[in-house]
């Protein structure tokens, strides 16, 4: 489960960050390249004050189309680029174009479709001890495949932008359990990567903390897929809590602002400990919402598996904990597929000579593309075997992509401590 929070010393400073919401003035940080101050309002060095004044002058022509023009807002862009005036201005001007493309000025009047409202597992609930709104994302209830079969990627991105704008409005007015291999589905991961890229480019310095509770073994692999799309400063805000996560959360969020489900005392009016009126816990998307049977995929390789033959694709895994991920489609009929671990290095082996990791079976990949993944529990050469030995008449043409996903070592070390 992921929990994000944000804070501020006063109501206006709440615009500064969100981890569910916005960020607060907390002293000097590693992103402060100009002077030794934090870069927050009320804590600026003389050089930072000059940079702010110059930045305001440089972007004078676009101030009228921005949602805010105060120092709190402008300093977010400066801090995001370590007070580099040219880079900060370039970032802000790109955001102006982004706001127009996404119609962000009117996005709060937009409503997501029914399937997104019911099955996108997230929500704002309560505030931390410094007044920042808290955003929950319930990974165990996330059915990315079902959602992307039911709505467009653009709607999913728009839902996230809509949520961020709601978050910022809350600021102005005043977390992962269950991660599994299905969450590493390539189109779903690409959606998350695209969102984080847009988040960094258009919502700088609104994240205070991203708190990961009960982090599963797969978290280091998932985080490694997202890491290239977030800045080093954002990575530092990721907090992984261990077995005492409920006690640790209470240091940040008072009990009356934290649902009973997460160790607090807050309930819904009917006494529900999960606060379902505020947080959507998601679930598998029913297929009657699906608009298509698959998402169009670009494959890295094409090959022909001759009649009565098979094709083996070797993948060397150097250490345990890596994830092997694949997608494939066939033309000309169904195709057999299985995963094996070699028992002898440097030579081709028959299926019966190798250790079977994923039992071989026939897939109707000519009708619906197949995808899957597995966690490699030991090092070695894993063989993806496309089997057409049962067909003595028809060759099969296949398109496929195979990837080896590595865990992030830093988060892996943190999890192993718990």
Secondary structure, 3 states (H helix, E strand, C coil): CEEEECCCCCCCHHHHCCCCCCCCCCCCCCCCCCCCCCCECCECCHHHHHHHHHHHHHCHHHHHHCCCCCHHHHHHHHHHCCCCHHHHHHHHHHHHHHHHHHCHHHHHHCCCCHHHHHHCCEEEEEECCCCCEEEEECHHHCCHHHHHHHCCHHHHHHHHHHHHHHHHHHHHHCCCCCCCHHHHCHHHHHHHHHHHHHHHHHCCCCCCEEEEECCCCCHHHHHHHHHCCCCHHHHCCEEEECCCHHHHHHHHCCHHHCEHHHCCCECCCCCCCCCCCCCCCCCCCCHHHCCCCCCCCCCCEEEEECCCCEEEEEEEECCCCCEEEEEEEEECCCEEEEEEECCCCCCCCCHHHCEEEEEEEEECCCCCCEEEEEECCCCEEEEEEEECCCCCCCCEEEEEEEEEECCCHHHHHHHHHC
